[in-house]
Amino acid sequence: SNNEDFRVETACLNRLDVPASSLRVGMVTGGADSTLTVLMHPSVGHVLSFDPSPLQVHLLHLKLAVAASDLSADEATGFLLRGEGGKAVFKTGLRDRLPE
């Protein structure tokens, strides 16, 4: 889909009758939310996410680092939506989770 609405991808994946972790999905990164949602779907075993903009790929890496971090839901939301904690959050919780 091109609407950045993860519900479309989820609805399509839910219609498939396939074993867990059996699907390989390729998709445009965009804002990264749909990519991360598809990655969490039980039927998906591998996601190839691509985008002509390196900034979108960087955003995916950042959101994945936040999702895998020890930040609370409130801290993660504050960081991603309002930049709360800024450099301190980045240095202590995210930097080691990002690619070089």
C-alpha positions as CSV (number, residue, x, y, z in Angstrom):
1,S,0.0,0.0,0.0
2,N,1.1,3.6,-0.3
3,N,-1.0,5.1,2.5
4,E,1.4,4.5,5.4
5,D,-1.4,2.7,7.3
6,F,-0.1,-0.5,8.8
7,R,-3.6,-1.9,9.1
8,V,-3.7,-2.5,5.4
9,E,-0.6,-4.7,5.5
10,T,-1.8,-6.5,8.6
11,A,-5.1,-7.2,7.1
12,C,-3.5,-8.7,4.0
13,L,-1.1,-10.8,6.0
14,N,-3.9,-12.1,8.2
15,R,-5.7,-13.4,5.2
16,L,-2.9,-15.7,4.3
17,D,-3.0,-19.3,5.6
18,V,0.7,-19.9,6.0
19,P,3.0,-21.4,8.8
20,A,4.6,-19.1,11.3
21,S,7.7,-17.2,10.2
22,S,7.4,-18.6,6.6
23,L,6.9,-15.3,4.7
24,R,9.6,-13.2,3.2
25,V,8.3,-9.6,2.6
26,G,9.8,-6.8,0.6
27,M,8.5,-3.3,1.1
28,V,9.3,0.4,0.9
29,T,10.5,1.8,4.2
30,G,8.6,5.1,4.2
31,G,8.0,6.2,7.7
32,A,9.0,2.7,9.0
33,D,5.8,2.0,11.0
34,S,4.4,-0.4,8.5
35,T,7.8,-2.1,8.2
36,L,8.0,-2.6,11.9
37,T,4.4,-3.9,12.1
38,V,5.0,-6.4,9.4
39,L,8.2,-7.5,11.0
40,M,6.2,-8.3,14.2
41,H,3.6,-10.4,12.3
42,P,3.7,-14.1,13.3
43,S,3.6,-15.2,9.7
44,V,6.6,-13.1,8.7
45,G,10.1,-14.5,9.0
46,H,12.1,-12.0,7.0
47,V,11.6,-8.4,5.9
48,L,13.6,-6.6,3.2
49,S,12.9,-2.9,3.6
50,F,14.2,-0.5,1.0
51,D,13.8,3.2,0.2
52,P,15.5,5.6,-2.2
53,S,16.0,8.0,0.7
54,P,18.8,7.0,3.1
55,L,17.0,9.2,5.7
56,Q,14.0,6.9,5.7
57,V,16.2,3.9,6.2
58,H,18.0,5.7,9.1
59,L,14.5,6.4,10.6
60,L,13.8,2.7,10.4
61,H,17.0,1.9,12.2
62,L,16.2,4.5,14.9
63,K,12.7,3.2,15.5
64,L,13.9,-0.4,15.7
65,A,16.6,0.7,18.2
66,V,13.9,2.4,20.3
67,A,11.6,-0.7,20.1
68,A,14.5,-3.0,21.2
69,S,15.7,-0.6,24.0
70,D,14.9,-0.6,27.7
71,L,13.0,2.7,27.4
72,S,9.5,2.7,28.9
73,A,6.6,3.3,26.6
74,D,6.4,6.9,27.8
75,E,10.1,7.5,27.3
76,A,10.1,6.0,23.8
77,T,7.0,8.1,22.9
78,G,8.5,11.2,24.3
79,F,11.8,10.6,22.4
80,L,10.3,9.8,19.1
81,L,7.5,12.3,19.0
82,R,8.9,15.3,21.0
83,G,12.7,14.6,21.2
84,E,12.5,14.4,25.0
85,G,15.8,13.3,26.6
86,G,17.6,14.1,23.3
87,K,21.3,13.2,23.4
88,A,21.1,11.6,26.8
89,V,18.6,9.0,25.6
90,F,20.5,8.5,22.4
91,K,23.9,8.0,24.1
92,T,22.6,5.7,26.9
93,G,19.9,3.7,25.3
94,L,20.2,3.8,21.5
95,R,23.6,4.4,20.1
96,D,24.8,0.8,20.7
97,R,21.8,-0.6,18.9
98,L,22.3,1.4,15.7
99,P,24.5,0.3,12.8
100,E,27.8,2.1,12.3
